[in-house]
C-alpha cells in the first residue's frame, strides 16, 4: 500500500481533518502498515506451503545443512588438488571451481534466504547472475552484505576468498560447516576415484575418454581430486609428464593430438575434411582401449615417491 492509498482511506474516514495532517499521518503510518502486511503475507505463504510448521522448517534446514556441507567439503578437497598444479593451471582450475560447485552452493544458500522473504525460485540451478543480484538487493540488511560478498567472490580468482565468504553466510543462516575427519576425507576421495573408474569403463567417445583418463591418472598419482573442464586437459597432461613413465606420457600426448586433429577435421567437413575425420576417428577408437587401460590399471607410482 502506497502513501497515496493510505491518504485516500484517511480522507474517507476523517473527512473533517486538515489536508496537511492527513498527509503527515499517512507518511507516519506507511512503514508500520507495510511491515505488518509483509508479516501477515509471509505467515499465510508459509502456512499454505507447509513451511510454517516447526517440523517442516527443521526438515528444510536439515536438507540445506546436508547439501551445503557436502558441496563445501568437495570444494575444499578439489582446492587441495588444484594447489598441486603450476600457477597458470591453478588459476584456470580455480575459476572453473568458482563457476561450478561454488556457484551451486551460493545459489542454494541464496534461495533458502530468499524463501524467507517469499522470493525463492523452484530450481536454484536456474538462478542466473542477474537473478542472483536482484534477489540479494531485496534481502534484509543483516544478510545482504555477507551474501553480496559471497556473490562477488564468484567472479574472483581465489577459492580461499569464496570459502571465507561462505563461512560468514553459513553462520548467518545457522548452517554448521563441520570439517570431515581424515577417515571421511579418504572415503570421499576413494568414492570419487571409483566414480571416475566406472564412468571411464563405460565411455567410448575418444575426447571424453581422454578427459576421464587424465583426471583419474592425476588422482592415482597425487591422491588428490581435481575438478577440471575439458579445456584444461592439456594442462593436466603437461603436469603429469614429470610423474609418468615417458612411454605412457607420450601415448597421452599422441592421443590428445589425434583428438584435436579429429575435432578440426570434423569442423572442416564439406571442405574435403570428411575422409580425414573418418580416418582419425578410426585411429582413435583403436587407441581407446590402451588409454583406458593405462588409467584403470596404473603402475604403482605416486607423486610423493617421484618427488
N, C-alpha and C positions, 0 to 999 in steps of 0.2 A: 504494500500500500504506500502510495506516494504522499508527500506533504499536501499536495493539492486535493487529493481524495479525502484526506483527513479534514481539511478545511471545509469541504462540501458537507460532510457529515455534521461537523460542529455548527455550521450555519443553519442546518435543518433543526438541530436540537436546541441551539441557542440563538434564535433569530434577533434578539434584542442586544446582543453583545457587539462591542466595537470591533470593526474590521481588523484593526491592528492587533487587538487582543486575541482574536481568532487565529490570525497568522502566527503569532508568537506561541500560542498554546499548541497549535498543530505541529510546529517545529520541535517543541519540547516533547510531544507525545510520539513523534515519528520513530525515534530509536528504540524506546522500550516496547512499543507495539510491534515493531519489526522483529525484535528479538523473541517476543512471546509467540509470534506467528511461526517463526522458524522452529522453535522448540516443539510446538504443537504438531507442525507438519512432520518434523523428524520422528516424533513418537508414533504418529499414525503410520508413517512409512515403515518403521521398524516392526510395528505390530502386524501390519499386513504381509510383511515378508518373512516373518518368523524371527527377525533379528532382535526383537525386543526381549525375548526370553533370556534369562541368565544362562540356561543350558546351551541355547543356540549360539549366544555370543562367545561362550567359553570354547565351544567346538570350532567356531570360526577362527578364534585366536590360536587354538591348537594347530589348526591347519596352516595358518600363517607362520607360526613358530617352526613347524616342520619344513615347510618349503624354503623359508629364508635361511634357516640353519643349514639345510642340505646344500643350497646354492653357495652360501658363504664358505662352507668347508671345501667344496670343489674349487672355488675361485682361489682360495689360499693354496691348495695343492697345485693347481695349474701355475700359480705365480711362482712357486718354488721351481717348477720345471723351466719356465721361461728365463729365470735368472741364471741358468746354466749356459745360455747362449751368449754370443757376441752382441755388442751394443746395438747394431743395426737390426739384428733379428729380434732382440729383446723389445725394441720399440714397436716393431710390426706385430709381434705376438701380444704385447700389452694392449695395443689399440683394438685388436680383434677380440680379446677377452672383455674389454670395456664395452664394445659394441654388441656383444652376445650375452654371456651369462650375467655380467654386471648390469646391463640394461634390463634383463629379465627380472632380477631381484628388485631393482629400483621400481619397475612398473608394478610388481606385486605389492610392494610396500605402499606405493602411492595410491593404488586402487583401494587398499584397505583403509587408508587415512581418508580418501575421498568418499568412501561409503559412509563414513561418519557424518559427512556433510551432504549426503544424498547426491553425490556426483560420480559414483563409480560406473565403470563400463563392464559389459558382460565378459569380455576376454582381455585380460591385462596385456597379452601379447600384441593386441591390436593398437595399443597406445603408441602414437607417433610422437616425435619431438615436439611438434606444435601442440598436440593434445596434452602432453605432459606439462608443458609450460603454462597452458591455460588452467589446468587443474590445480597446479601449485599456486598460481596467482590468486586463487579463490580460497585457499586454506587459511585457517586461523594463524595469527602471527607466531605463536609458540612453536608451530611445526613448519611454517612456511620457510623460515630461514634455513634450518638444517636440511629440509627437503630440497631447497634451491641449491645448496652446496653439493648435495648428492647428485642432482641433475647436472650441474656444471662439471663435476668431476668426470662424467662420462665422455666429455669432449676433450679431456686432458690426455696426458701421456703416461701417467703414473698410476698403477693399480693400488699402490700404497695410499695415495690421496683418496681414492674411492673407498677403500676399506675403512679409513679413518672416518669419513663422512657417513658411511653405512652404520658404523658402531654408534654414532650420535643419534641417527634416526631410529635405530633399533631400541635405544634407551628411551626415546620419546614415545615409542609405541609398545613398550613393555615386552619386547622380544629379546629373550636372553640368548646371546650368542655364546654357546658353550663349546670350547675348543675340544676337538676329538683327541682322545689319548693316542699314544703311539700304535697300540694294537689296532684301534679302529682305523687309523690312517693307513696302516699296512693293508688292512682288509679292503679299504676303498680303492687303493692303488691296484691291488690284486684283481678286484672286480672289474676295474676299468680295463686292465690288461686282458682279462678273459673276454670282455665285451668286444674289444678290438680283434681278438683272435677269431671269435665267432663271425664277426662281420667280414673279416678278410677271407675266411674259409668259404663263405657264400658268394663273395664278389667275383665277377669275371671281367668287368669293364676295366681295361688297362689303366686309365687315369685314376680311377677310384682305388684300384689295387695298389698302385704306387703310393697314393696318399696314405692309405691304411697301413701299408707295409713300413713306411718310414716312421710313422707315429709309433707303431709297435716296436720297431727296432730301437728307436730312441729310448723308449721306456725300459726295454730289456737291458740296455746298456747303462742307463743312468739311474734306474729305479725311481724315476720321476715321471709324472704325467705332463703332456703338452697338449694345449688346445690350439690348433693351428688350421687356417684355411688352406685350400689347395695352392694358392699363390705363394705360400711360404714353404712349400715342399723343397724347392731348390736350396733354400737357406738351411733346412734341416739336413739335407743330403751333404751339403758343404760341411756342416758341423760334425757329421758322422765320419768324415774322412779320417780324422785322427784317431778314431776309436774302432774302426772296422779293418779287417784284412784288406789289402789293396785289391785283391780279386773281387771281393764282394762289393766294395765301393765302386769299382769300375763297372760292374754289372748294373748297379743302380743308376749311375750316370748315363750309361748307354740306353737303358730302358727309358729314362727321363727324356733323353734327346729324341728317341723314337716317338714318344708320346707327343712332344711339342711339334715334331715334323708332321705327324699324323693330323693333329688339330689344324695346322696351317694348310695341309693338303685338302682337308675337307672344306675349309673356308674358300679354297680356290676351285671348288667343284664347279664344273661348267666351263672352266678355262684349262681343259686338259689335266685337271687335277684328280679326276676320278680314279684312274688306274693307280696313281701313286698312293692315294688314300687306301685303296683296297689292299695293295701290296704291304703297306706299312701296318695296316690293321691285322693282316695275316701274320706278319712277323711278331707283332706284339702279343697276339694270342698264343703263339708258340712259346713265348718267353714268360707268360703269366705264371705257369706252374713253378718255374725256377725262382721267380721273385717271391712268390708266396711261400715257398719252402725256406728261403733264406730268413724270412721273418717269423714263420711259425716254428721252425726248428733251428734256432740260433746256436752257434758255437758258444761255449762257455767263455764269456768275456764281459767286462763291465768297465765303465768309465773310471771307477776307482782303481781297478787293477792296472788299467792303461796308464793312469796318472802315477 
